[in-house]
Amino acid sequence: MNRSYPDSFLPDPINPPFWSCLRTRPRWEKKMARWLEERDFGYFLPLVNQKKTSHRKTRITEIALFPGYVFVQGDYGKGDFQETGAVVYVLKPKTPGQQKDLAENLESVRCILAAGRDPRPLEEYRPGQKIIINQGTLAGVRGEILEHSAPDTITVWIELLGRGLSLPLTPEDLSLLEDEEA
């Protein structure tokens, strides 16, 4: 599962393409990809399926493997995408070695997805990070990471009525809050 334009890009190991990495506003990756495709930009947006359950209904949605990032072929700056209002900043390789590494890494991701593998994005949760619970009966509740002791268990501190609650949750239950949201 991935979105790219053209539908498949062929790697050139001798002269790898230059890729710019667009940092988008939260959850704007697919909108940005549509905008790029409409304007014939070459891009790569790796997507994976995520199963979500809310109100006893299970649905599968496609999410970005690298949340907040879309890769564009070419050497571009933020001004090239100003009309979208979606690009926060643009990251670019600084050296030919970094350019080659990025192209190889993107090709590896494309191959993994094309082979039907199901990679899972991993969040690095660290004590002190602000979070919001995004599913279940506590959806919308904000808290702070206390501990990430096991792969599927994160202990979260939630202040409620002047007291604290410590809850064990899974990474799928949480989203990190951006600095301005916290």
VEXLUMNU-598584 format. One record per atom (N, C-alpha, C): atom name; residue in three letters; residue number from 1; x, y, z. Coordinates in steps of 0.1 Angstrom, whole numbers, plus 5000, padded with zeros to 4 digits. Layout:
site;code;pos;c1;c2;c3
CA;ALA;NUM;X;Y;Z
...
***
This chain:
site;code;pos;c1;c2;c3
N;MET;1;5008;4988;5000
CA;MET;1;5000;5000;5000
C;MET;1;5009;5012;5000
N;ASN;2;5008;5020;4990
CA;ASN;2;5014;5033;4990
C;ASN;2;5009;5042;4979
N;ARG;3;5011;5054;4980
CA;ARG;3;5006;5063;4970
C;ARG;3;5018;5070;4964
N;SER;4;5020;5069;4951
CA;SER;4;5031;5076;4945
C;SER;4;5026;5080;4931
N;TYR;5;5033;5090;4926
CA;TYR;5;5031;5094;4913
C;TYR;5;5044;5097;4906
N;PRO;6;5047;5092;4895
CA;PRO;6;5039;5082;4888
C;PRO;6;5037;5069;4896
N;ASP;7;5028;5061;4892
CA;ASP;7;5025;5049;4900
C;ASP;7;5037;5041;4905
N;SER;8;5047;5040;4897
CA;SER;8;5059;5033;4902
C;SER;8;5071;5041;4897
N;PHE;9;5080;5043;4906
CA;PHE;9;5092;5050;4902
C;PHE;9;5104;5040;4902
N;LEU;10;5112;5040;4892
CA;LEU;10;5123;5031;4891
C;LEU;10;5135;5037;4897
N;PRO;11;5142;5030;4906
CA;PRO;11;5154;5035;4912
C;PRO;11;5165;5035;4902
N;ASP;12;5174;5045;4903
CA;ASP;12;5186;5046;4895
C;ASP;12;5198;5045;4905
N;PRO;13;5204;5034;4907
CA;PRO;13;5215;5033;4917
C;PRO;13;5227;5042;4914
N;ILE;14;5229;5045;4901
CA;ILE;14;5241;5053;4898
C;ILE;14;5238;5068;4900
N;ASN;15;5226;5073;4896
CA;ASN;15;5222;5086;4898
C;ASN;15;5208;5087;4905
N;PRO;16;5208;5085;4918
CA;PRO;16;5196;5084;4925
C;PRO;16;5188;5098;4924
N;PRO;17;5175;5097;4923
CA;PRO;17;5168;5110;4923
C;PRO;17;5169;5118;4935
N;PHE;18;5168;5131;4934
CA;PHE;18;5168;5140;4946
C;PHE;18;5154;5140;4952
N;TRP;19;5153;5138;4965
CA;TRP;19;5141;5138;4972
C;TRP;19;5140;5149;4982
N;SER;20;5130;5157;4982
CA;SER;20;5127;5166;4993
C;SER;20;5116;5160;5002
N;CYS;21;5118;5163;5014
CA;CYS;21;5108;5157;5024
C;CYS;21;5099;5169;5029
N;LEU;22;5087;5168;5026
CA;LEU;22;5077;5179;5031
C;LEU;22;5072;5175;5044
N;ARG;23;5073;5184;5054
CA;ARG;23;5067;5182;5067
C;ARG;23;5053;5189;5066
N;THR;24;5043;5182;5067
CA;THR;24;5029;5187;5065
C;THR;24;5023;5190;5079
N;ARG;25;5012;5197;5078
CA;ARG;25;5004;5199;5090
C;ARG;25;4999;5185;5094
N;PRO;26;4995;5184;5107
CA;PRO;26;4991;5170;5111
C;PRO;26;4979;5165;5103
N;ARG;27;4979;5153;5099
CA;ARG;27;4969;5146;5091
C;ARG;27;4966;5152;5078
N;TRP;28;4975;5159;5071
CA;TRP;28;4973;5165;5058
C;TRP;28;4981;5158;5047
N;GLU;29;4987;5146;5050
CA;GLU;29;4995;5139;5040
C;GLU;29;4988;5136;5028
N;LYS;30;4976;5130;5029
CA;LYS;30;4968;5126;5017
C;LYS;30;4964;5138;5009
N;LYS;31;4960;5148;5015
CA;LYS;31;4956;5161;5008
C;LYS;31;4968;5166;5000
N;MET;32;4979;5166;5007
CA;MET;32;4991;5171;5000
C;MET;32;4995;5162;4988
N;ALA;33;4993;5149;4990
CA;ALA;33;4996;5140;4979
C;ALA;33;4987;5142;4967
N;ARG;34;4974;5145;4970
CA;ARG;34;4964;5148;4959
C;ARG;34;4969;5160;4952
N;TRP;35;4972;5171;4959
CA;TRP;35;4977;5183;4953
C;TRP;35;4989;5181;4944
N;LEU;36;4998;5173;4949
CA;LEU;36;5011;5170;4941
C;LEU;36;5007;5163;4928
N;GLU;37;4998;5153;4930
CA;GLU;37;4995;5145;4918
C;GLU;37;4988;5154;4907
N;GLU;38;4979;5162;4912
CA;GLU;38;4971;5171;4902
C;GLU;38;4981;5180;4895
N;ARG;39;4993;5183;4900
CA;ARG;39;5002;5192;4894
C;ARG;39;5014;5185;4888
N;ASP;40;5013;5171;4887
CA;ASP;40;5023;5163;4881
C;ASP;40;5037;5163;4888
N;PHE;41;5037;5165;4901
CA;PHE;41;5049;5163;4909
C;PHE;41;5051;5148;4911
N;GLY;42;5063;5144;4911
CA;GLY;42;5066;5130;4915
C;GLY;42;5067;5130;4930
N;TYR;43;5060;5120;4936
CA;TYR;43;5060;5120;4951
C;TYR;43;5058;5106;4956
N;PHE;44;5061;5104;4969
CA;PHE;44;5059;5091;4975
C;PHE;44;5053;5093;4989
N;LEU;45;5042;5086;4991
CA;LEU;45;5035;5087;5004
C;LEU;45;5032;5072;5008
N;PRO;46;5041;5066;5016
CA;PRO;46;5039;5052;5021
C;PRO;46;5027;5052;5031
N;LEU;47;5017;5043;5028
CA;LEU;47;5006;5042;5036
C;LEU;47;5004;5027;5041
N;VAL;48;4999;5026;5053
CA;VAL;48;4996;5013;5059
C;VAL;48;4982;5013;5064
N;ASN;49;4976;5001;5066
CA;ASN;49;4963;5000;5071
C;ASN;49;4963;5000;5086
N;GLN;50;4953;5007;5092
CA;GLN;50;4952;5007;5107
C;GLN;50;4938;5004;5110
N;LYS;51;4936;4994;5119
CA;LYS;51;4923;4990;5124
C;LYS;51;4919;4998;5136
N;LYS;52;4907;5005;5135
CA;LYS;52;4902;5013;5146
C;LYS;52;4889;5008;5150
N;THR;53;4886;5007;5163
CA;THR;53;4873;5004;5168
C;THR;53;4868;5015;5176
N;SER;54;4855;5019;5173
CA;SER;54;4849;5029;5181
C;SER;54;4834;5027;5180
N;HIS;55;4827;5028;5191
CA;HIS;55;4813;5026;5192
C;HIS;55;4809;5012;5187
N;ARG;56;4817;5002;5190
CA;ARG;56;4815;4988;5186
C;ARG;56;4816;4986;5171
N;LYS;57;4821;4995;5163
CA;LYS;57;4823;4994;5149
C;LYS;57;4838;4993;5146
N;THR;58;4842;4984;5138
CA;THR;58;4856;4983;5134
C;THR;58;4858;4988;5120
N;ARG;59;4867;4997;5118
CA;ARG;59;4870;5001;5104
C;ARG;59;4885;5001;5102
N;ILE;60;4888;5000;5089
CA;ILE;60;4902;5000;5085
C;ILE;60;4904;5013;5077
N;THR;61;4914;5020;5081
CA;THR;61;4918;5032;5074
C;THR;61;4933;5032;5070
N;GLU;62;4936;5039;5060
CA;GLU;62;4950;5040;5056
C;GLU;62;4956;5052;5063
N;ILE;63;4968;5050;5069
CA;ILE;63;4975;5061;5076
C;ILE;63;4989;5061;5070
N;ALA;64;4995;5073;5071
CA;ALA;64;5009;5075;5067
C;ALA;64;5018;5067;5075
N;LEU;65;5027;5059;5069
CA;LEU;65;5037;5052;5076
C;LEU;65;5046;5062;5084
N;PHE;66;5049;5073;5078
CA;PHE;66;5057;5084;5084
C;PHE;66;5047;5096;5086
N;PRO;67;5040;5096;5097
CA;PRO;67;5030;5107;5099
C;PRO;67;5036;5121;5098
N;GLY;68;5029;5129;5089
CA;GLY;68;5034;5143;5088
C;GLY;68;5044;5145;5076
N;TYR;69;5047;5134;5069
CA;TYR;69;5057;5136;5059
C;TYR;69;5053;5130;5045
N;VAL;70;5056;5138;5035
CA;VAL;70;5054;5133;5021
C;VAL;70;5067;5136;5014
N;PHE;71;5072;5127;5006
CA;PHE;71;5084;5128;4998
C;PHE;71;5082;5132;4984
N;VAL;72;5089;5142;4979
CA;VAL;72;5087;5148;4966
C;VAL;72;5100;5147;4958
N;GLN;73;5099;5142;4946
CA;GLN;73;5111;5141;4937
C;GLN;73;5115;5155;4933
N;GLY;74;5127;5160;4936
CA;GLY;74;5132;5173;4931
C;GLY;74;5136;5181;4943
N;ASP;75;5143;5192;4940
CA;ASP;75;5149;5201;4950
C;ASP;75;5139;5213;4951
N;TYR;76;5131;5212;4962
CA;TYR;76;5121;5222;4964
C;TYR;76;5122;5229;4977
N;GLY;77;5117;5241;4978
CA;GLY;77;5116;5248;4991
C;GLY;77;5102;5250;4995
N;LYS;78;5100;5255;5007
CA;LYS;78;5087;5257;5013
C;LYS;78;5078;5266;5004
N;GLY;79;5084;5276;4998
CA;GLY;79;5077;5286;4989
C;GLY;79;5071;5279;4977
N;ASP;80;5076;5268;4972
CA;ASP;80;5070;5261;4961
C;ASP;80;5056;5255;4964
N;PHE;81;5053;5254;4977
CA;PHE;81;5041;5248;4981
C;PHE;81;5032;5257;4990
N;GLN;82;5036;5270;4989
CA;GLN;82;5029;5280;4998
C;GLN;82;5014;5280;4996
N;GLU;83;5009;5279;4984
CA;GLU;83;4995;5280;4981
C;GLU;83;4987;5268;4988
N;THR;84;4993;5257;4992
CA;THR;84;4986;5247;4998
C;THR;84;4982;5250;5012
N;GLY;85;4991;5258;5019
CA;GLY;85;4989;5260;5033
C;GLY;85;4991;5248;5042
N;ALA;86;4997;5237;5036
CA;ALA;86;4998;5225;5043
C;ALA;86;5013;5222;5047
N;VAL;87;5022;5228;5041
CA;VAL;87;5037;5225;5043
C;VAL;87;5042;5234;5054
N;VAL;88;5047;5227;5065
CA;VAL;88;5053;5234;5076
C;VAL;88;5067;5238;5073
N;TYR;89;5075;5228;5068
CA;TYR;89;5089;5231;5063
C;TYR;89;5093;5219;5054
N;VAL;90;5104;5221;5048
CA;VAL;90;5110;5212;5038
C;VAL;90;5124;5207;5043
N;LEU;91;5126;5194;5044
CA;LEU;91;5139;5189;5047
C;LEU;91;5145;5183;5034
N;LYS;92;5158;5186;5033
CA;LYS;92;5165;5181;5021
C;LYS;92;5178;5175;5025
N;PRO;93;5183;5165;5017
CA;PRO;93;5196;5160;5020
C;PRO;93;5207;5171;5018
N;LYS;94;5217;5171;5026
CA;LYS;94;5227;5182;5025
C;LYS;94;5239;5178;5017
N;THR;95;5241;5164;5016
CA;THR;95;5253;5160;5008
C;THR;95;5248;5149;4998
N;PRO;96;5257;5146;4988
CA;PRO;96;5253;5135;4979
C;PRO;96;5251;5122;4986
N;GLY;97;5259;5120;4996
CA;GLY;97;5258;5107;5004
C;GLY;97;5244;5106;5011
N;GLN;98;5239;5117;5017
CA;GLN;98;5226;5117;5023
C;GLN;98;5215;5116;5012
N;GLN;99;5217;5122;5000
CA;GLN;99;5208;5121;4989
C;GLN;99;5206;5106;4985
N;LYS;100;5218;5099;4984
CA;LYS;100;5218;5085;4980
C;LYS;100;5211;5077;4991
N;ASP;101;5214;5079;5003
CA;ASP;101;5208;5072;5014
C;ASP;101;5193;5073;5015
N;LEU;102;5188;5085;5013
CA;LEU;102;5174;5088;5013
C;LEU;102;5167;5080;5002
N;ALA;103;5173;5081;4990
CA;ALA;103;5167;5074;4978
C;ALA;103;5167;5059;4980
N;GLU;104;5177;5054;4986
CA;GLU;104;5178;5039;4989
C;GLU;104;5168;5036;5000
N;ASN;105;5166;5044;5010
CA;ASN;105;5157;5041;5021
C;ASN;105;5142;5041;5015
N;LEU;106;5139;5051;5007
CA;LEU;106;5126;5052;5001
C;LEU;106;5123;5040;4992
N;GLU;107;5133;5036;4985
CA;GLU;107;5131;5024;4976
C;GLU;107;5129;5011;4985
N;SER;108;5136;5010;4996
CA;SER;108;5134;4999;5005
C;SER;108;5120;4999;5010
N;VAL;109;5115;5010;5014
CA;VAL;109;5102;5011;5020
C;VAL;109;5092;5007;5009
N;ARG;110;5094;5012;4996
CA;ARG;110;5085;5008;4985
C;ARG;110;5085;4993;4983
N;CYS;111;5097;4987;4983
CA;CYS;111;5098;4972;4981
C;CYS;111;5091;4965;4992
N;ILE;112;5092;4969;5005
CA;ILE;112;5086;4963;5016
C;ILE;112;5071;4963;5014
N;LEU;113;5065;4974;5011
CA;LEU;113;5051;4976;5009
C;LEU;113;5046;4968;4997
N;ALA;114;5054;4968;4986
CA;ALA;114;5050;4961;4973
C;ALA;114;5050;4946;4976
N;ALA;115;5058;4941;4985
CA;ALA;115;5059;4927;4988
C;ALA;115;5047;4923;4997
N;GLY;116;5039;4932;5001
CA;GLY;116;5028;4928;5009
C;GLY;116;5031;4928;5024
N;ARG;117;5042;4933;5028
CA;ARG;117;5046;4933;5042
C;ARG;117;5038;4943;5049
N;ASP;118;5036;4942;5062
CA;ASP;118;5028;4951;5069
C;ASP;118;5036;4958;5080
N;PRO;119;5044;4968;5076
CA;PRO;119;5052;4974;5087
C;PRO;119;5043;4983;5096
N;ARG;120;5047;4984;5108
CA;ARG;120;5039;4992;5118
C;ARG;120;5048;5004;5122
N;PRO;121;5042;5016;5121
CA;PRO;121;5050;5027;5126
C;PRO;121;5051;5027;5141
N;LEU;122;5063;5029;5146
CA;LEU;122;5066;5029;5160
C;LEU;122;5067;5043;5165
N;GLU;123;5060;5046;5176
CA;GLU;123;5062;5059;5182
C;GLU;123;5071;5057;5194
N;GLU;124;5080;5067;5196
CA;GLU;124;5089;5066;5207
C;GLU;124;5082;5074;5218
N;TYR;125;5076;5067;5227
CA;TYR;125;5069;5074;5238
C;TYR;125;5079;5075;5250
N;ARG;126;5081;5087;5255
CA;ARG;126;5090;5090;5266
C;ARG;126;5083;5096;5277
N;PRO;127;5087;5093;5290
CA;PRO;127;5081;5100;5301
C;PRO;127;5081;5115;5299
N;GLY;128;5069;5121;5303
CA;GLY;128;5068;5136;5302
C;GLY;128;5061;5141;5290
N;GLN;129;5060;5132;5279
CA;GLN;129;5053;5136;5267
C;GLN;129;5038;5137;5269
N;LYS;130;5032;5148;5263
CA;LYS;130;5018;5150;5264
C;LYS;130;5011;5142;5253
N;ILE;131;5000;5135;5257
CA;ILE;131;4993;5127;5248
C;ILE;131;4978;5130;5248
N;ILE;132;4971;5124;5239
CA;ILE;132;4956;5124;5239
C;ILE;132;4952;5110;5235
N;ILE;133;4942;5105;5243
CA;ILE;133;4937;5092;5240
C;ILE;133;4927;5093;5228
N;ASN;134;4929;5085;5218
CA;ASN;134;4922;5087;5205
C;ASN;134;4911;5076;5202
N;GLN;135;4909;5067;5211
CA;GLN;135;4898;5057;5209
C;GLN;135;4893;5052;5222
N;GLY;136;4881;5045;5221
CA;GLY;136;4875;5040;5233
C;GLY;136;4867;5050;5240
N;THR;137;4863;5046;5252
CA;THR;137;4855;5055;5260
C;THR;137;4862;5067;5266
N;LEU;138;4875;5066;5266
CA;LEU;138;4883;5078;5270
C;LEU;138;4888;5087;5259
N;ALA;139;4883;5085;5247
CA;ALA;139;4887;5093;5236
C;ALA;139;4886;5108;5239
N;GLY;140;4897;5115;5236
CA;GLY;140;4897;5129;5238
C;GLY;140;4904;5133;5251
N;VAL;141;4905;5124;5260
CA;VAL;141;4912;5127;5273
C;VAL;141;4927;5129;5271
N;ARG;142;4932;5140;5277
CA;ARG;142;4946;5143;5276
C;ARG;142;4954;5138;5289
N;GLY;143;4966;5135;5287
CA;GLY;143;4974;5130;5298
C;GLY;143;4989;5132;5295
N;GLU;144;4997;5125;5304
CA;GLU;144;5011;5126;5302
C;GLU;144;5017;5112;5304
N;ILE;145;5027;5108;5296
CA;ILE;145;5033;5095;5297
C;ILE;145;5041;5094;5310
N;LEU;146;5039;5084;5318
CA;LEU;146;5047;5081;5329
C;LEU;146;5058;5071;5326
N;GLU;147;5054;5061;5319
CA;GLU;147;5063;5050;5317
C;GLU;147;5059;5042;5304
N;HIS;148;5069;5038;5296
CA;HIS;148;5067;5029;5285
C;HIS;148;5076;5017;5287
N;SER;149;5070;5008;5296
CA;SER;149;5078;4997;5300
C;SER;149;5078;4984;5292
N;ALA;150;5068;4983;5284
CA;ALA;150;5067;4971;5275
C;ALA;150;5062;4976;5262
N;PRO;151;5064;4968;5251
CA;PRO;151;5060;4972;5238
C;PRO;151;5045;4976;5237
N;ASP;152;5036;4969;5244
CA;ASP;152;5022;4972;5243
C;ASP;152;5016;4979;5255
N;THR;153;5025;4983;5264
CA;THR;153;5019;4990;5276
C;THR;153;5026;5003;5279
N;ILE;154;5017;5013;5280
CA;ILE;154;5022;5026;5283
C;ILE;154;5014;5031;5295
N;THR;155;5020;5036;5305
CA;THR;155;5013;5041;5317
C;THR;155;5012;5056;5315
N;VAL;156;4999;5060;5316
CA;VAL;156;4996;5075;5314
C;VAL;156;4991;5081;5327
N;TRP;157;4995;5093;5330
CA;TRP;157;4989;5100;5341
C;TRP;157;4979;5110;5336
N;ILE;158;4967;5109;5342
CA;ILE;158;4956;5118;5338
C;ILE;158;4951;5124;5351
N;GLU;159;4951;5138;5351
CA;GLU;159;4946;5145;5363
C;GLU;159;4931;5147;5362
N;LEU;160;4924;5143;5372
CA;LEU;160;4910;5144;5372
C;LEU;160;4905;5148;5385
N;LEU;161;4897;5158;5386
CA;LEU;161;4891;5163;5399
C;LEU;161;4902;5165;5410
N;GLY;162;4913;5170;5406
CA;GLY;162;4924;5173;5416
C;GLY;162;4931;5161;5420
N;ARG;163;4929;5149;5414
CA;ARG;163;4936;5137;5417
C;ARG;163;4942;5131;5404
N;GLY;164;4951;5123;5405
CA;GLY;164;4957;5116;5394
C;GLY;164;4953;5102;5392
N;LEU;165;4952;5098;5379
CA;LEU;165;4948;5084;5376
C;LEU;165;4960;5079;5368
N;SER;166;4964;5067;5371
CA;SER;166;4974;5060;5363
C;SER;166;4967;5049;5355
N;LEU;167;4968;5049;5342
CA;LEU;167;4961;5040;5333
C;LEU;167;4971;5032;5324
N;PRO;168;4971;5019;5323
CA;PRO;168;4979;5012;5313
C;PRO;168;4971;5013;5300
N;LEU;169;4978;5017;5289
CA;LEU;169;4972;5018;5276
C;LEU;169;4981;5012;5266
N;THR;170;4976;5010;5254
CA;THR;170;4985;5005;5243
C;THR;170;4989;5017;5234
N;PRO;171;4999;5016;5226
CA;PRO;171;5003;5026;5217
C;PRO;171;4992;5030;5207
N;GLU;172;4984;5020;5203
CA;GLU;172;4973;5023;5194
C;GLU;172;4962;5032;5200
N;ASP;173;4962;5033;5213
CA;ASP;173;4952;5041;5220
C;ASP;173;4955;5056;5220
N;LEU;174;4968;5059;5217
CA;LEU;174;4973;5072;5220
C;LEU;174;4978;5080;5207
N;SER;175;4978;5093;5208
CA;SER;175;4985;5101;5199
C;SER;175;4993;5112;5206
N;LEU;176;5005;5115;5202
CA;LEU;176;5013;5125;5208
C;LEU;176;5006;5139;5204
N;LEU;177;5006;5148;5214
CA;LEU;177;5001;5161;5211
C;LEU;177;5013;5169;5206
N;GLU;178;5010;5178;5196
CA;GLU;178;5020;5187;5191
C;GLU;178;5022;5197;5202
N;ASP;179;5033;5204;5202
CA;ASP;179;5037;5214;5213
C;ASP;179;5025;5224;5214
N;GLU;180;5020;5229;5203
CA;GLU;180;5009;5240;5205
C;GLU;180;4996;5234;5210
N;GLU;181;4994;5221;5209
CA;GLU;181;4982;5215;5214
C;GLU;181;4983;5212;5229
N;ALA;182;4995;5209;5234
CA;ALA;182;4996;5205;5248
C;ALA;182;4993;5216;5257
***
